């Protein structure tokens, strides 16, 4: 039986990469005796069993402030399973756990490892030889290991054959945002008078919203929606507007002001072909075991880049401190330090070197603004922002 000894860490990546890469028969975690939530190990088991249904998992508390107690606890695990069967991963846990573990490992002469999470490999710490290239992780691995679950998506991701039309429509709306805001309000007001599944819309051209504010759709935007296949049978005169949405999905897109930037970013990421598990408008229940279905904040776009989760927040307006904090909390909650955050905002943050842009840099978040969004090579800029996001340099930022 191959046994991997791990020191439990708050950072989920440190807990799962070595077990998923080395595929041992059993994983034994030593954890802080002050921990109260033992469901974390149920979550880890769920994560591992999807890759290895027969895997065993055990966990034992230890006083993490005593090197000697850590050494003895590690030694007991080694003696129980036989030194010839054991490997020790010195990646997670506290500094004292690593010291105590190293002492126990040296005395027992077992294989001791360190997982380089940035460069995607596992080293023998005594020889510095590469033992294995780390396994490719999915978003589901992270979600399972955190004891969370996906609750679905606020918008269904578009099919690849629709990427071009959605991209063209999004760029048109970005170039005419004041008119789009008015037209979207018109769509929302008219749609609120119909059933959710109804596609045919008929209304006076000049109407009032619930707050009494008059609103009129922009003729050119409606024509562009029809040209690109989001609505059809458009008839508009000075008094009436009649048309049908082409699908329920198109209706949902047209009554949501900010979704077009989310779609635009999603298409840029998915269409680049360099990322895995690209998801749109994801809702996550952060506690899958409490018997309640409670979603946290929606995450506009999530993807995986070389086994590291990337969180993207899309704002079809100026960004603010609240938006930065929301993104930072989401990425820390799921990915910990080994994750990336990007905020895409239709503003001039970088050009004007605003306080928000400076704050984003301080927090280790990448920021793309309107100049990037409207650039012909936006997809390449997004890929560059994600790929060149340097986790090593972030170690020394005041985040």
C-alpha positions, 0 to 999 in steps of 0.5 A, spaced: 500 500 500 502 506 497 501 511 503 502 519 502 502 523 508 500 530 508 500 536 512 493 540 512 493 547 509 488 552 508 490 553 501 486 547 497 491 547 492 496 544 497 492 539 499 490 536 493 495 536 487 500 531 490 494 526 492 491 527 485 498 526 481 501 521 485 495 517 486 496 513 492 492 508 495 491 512 502 492 519 504 493 521 511 493 528 513 495 531 520 492 537 522 491 543 527 488 540 533 484 546 534 480 545 527 473 544 528 470 543 521 472 536 520 467 536 513 473 539 510 476 531 509 469 529 507 470 534 501 477 532 500 475 525 499 469 527 494 475 530 490 479 524 490 474 519 489 472 521 483 479 520 480 480 514 484 474 510 487 478 506 492 482 511 495 482 511 503 483 517 507 485 518 514 486 524 518 489 525 525 490 532 530 496 534 532 499 540 536 502 544 531 506 549 536 510 543 538 516 540 533 517 534 537 509 532 537 509 533 530 515 529 529 512 523 533 505 524 530 509 523 523 513 517 526 507 514 528 504 514 521 510 511 518 511 506 523 504 504 522 504 503 515 511 501 514 517 506 511 518 502 505 510 504 503 510 511 505 511 518 502 511 525 505 509 531 502 512 537 505 508 543 501 502 544 506 501 546 513 505 550 518 513 552 518 513 547 524 510 542 521 515 542 515 520 542 520 517 536 525 516 532 518 523 533 515 526 530 522 521 524 522 522 523 514 530 523 515 530 518 521 525 513 517 529 514 511 522 515 507 521 519 500 520 526 502 517 531 496 515 538 495 510 540 490 512 546 486 505 549 484 507 555 480 512 550 475 507 544 476 512 539 478 513 535 484 521 534 487 525 530 491 527 535 496 533 531 498 536 530 491 532 536 487 530 531 482 523 532 479 519 526 481 512 527 477 509 533 473 503 535 476 496 533 474 491 537 470 486 540 475 479 542 473 474 547 476 470 541 479 476 538 483 477 545 486 469 546 488 469 538 491 475 540 495 472 546 498 466 542 500 462 547 495 458 545 489 455 549 482 448 551 482 448 553 475 449 559 470 445 565 470 446 565 462 447 559 458 453 559 454 452 561 447 454 555 442 461 556 438 457 558 432 454 564 435 460 567 437 461 571 431 454 574 431 455 576 439 461 579 438 459 583 433 453 585 437 457 586 443 462 591 440 456 595 437 453 596 443 459 598 447 460 603 441 453 606 443 452 605 450 447 611 452 442 608 446 443 601 449 442 603 456 435 606 454 433 600 449 435 595 454 430 599 459 425 599 454 426 591 453 425 590 460 419 594 461 415 591 455 418 584 457 415 584 464 408 585 461 409 578 458 410 571 460 417 568 461 417 564 455 413 569 450 417 571 444 413 576 441 413 583 443 408 588 441 408 595 445 407 603 443 414 606 441 414 611 447 412 608 454 414 609 461 418 605 466 415 603 473 418 609 476 415 614 471 421 615 466 419 615 459 423 611 455 424 609 447 428 604 444 433 606 439 431 604 432 438 603 429 440 598 435 433 594 434 435 593 426 442 591 428 439 586 433 435 583 427 441 583 422 445 579 427 439 574 428 437 576 435 430 578 433 426 578 427 420 580 424 421 587 426 416 593 425 417 600 427 413 606 426 412 612 430 407 609 434 408 602 435 414 597 435 413 589 434 418 584 433 419 577 436 426 574 439 429 569 436 429 564 442 429 565 450 436 565 450 436 571 445 430 574 450 435 573 456 441 577 453 436 583 450 433 584 457 440 584 461 444 590 460 451 588 463 451 581 460 454 583 453 460 584 456 460 577 460 459 574 453 464 578 450 469 576 455 467 569 455 467 568 448 474 571 448 477 566 453 473 560 450 475 562 443 482 563 444 483 555 445 488 556 451 484 555 457 480 549 460 473 549 463 471 556 461 464 558 465 459 563 464 455 566 470 457 561 475 453 561 482 456 557 487 453 554 493 459 554 498 457 549 503 454 543 499 453 539 506 448 543 510 442 541 506 441 548 504 441 551 497 444 558 498 448 561 492 454 566 493 455 572 489 455 570 481 462 569 478 462 572 471 467 568 468 471 562 471 476 558 467 482 554 468 489 556 466 495 550 467 491 548 473 490 554 476 483 558 477 482 564 474 476 569 476 474 574 472 469 580 474 466 584 468 463 591 469 460 595 463 461 601 467 467 604 472 470 599 477 470 601 484 473 598 491 467 594 492 468 590 485 475 589 487 474 586 494 468 582 491 473 579 486 479 578 491 474 575 496 471 570 491 478 568 488 481 567 495 475 563 497 476 558 492 483 558 489 487 561 495 493 564 493 494 560 487 489 563 483 488 569 479 483 575 478 482 579 472 477 585 472 474 587 465 471 594 466 468 599 461 472 605 463 478 609 462 482 606 469 488 605 466 489 611 461 487 616 467 491 612 472 485 612 477 486 610 484 482 604 482 487 602 477 492 603 483 488 599 488 487 593 483 495 593 482 496 593 490 491 587 490 494 583 485 489 583 480 489 584 473 485 590 470 483 591 462 479 597 461 475 600 455 481 601 450 483 593 451 475 591 450 475 595 444 481 593 441 481 588 435 486 584 439 482 583 445 482 576 446 490 576 445 490 581 451 486 577 455 490 571 454 496 575 456 493 579 462 492 572 465 498 568 462 503 574 465 500 574 471 506 573 476 504 569 482 511 569 484 512 577 485 505 577 488 508 574 494 511 580 496 505 585 495 501 588 501 495 584 499 
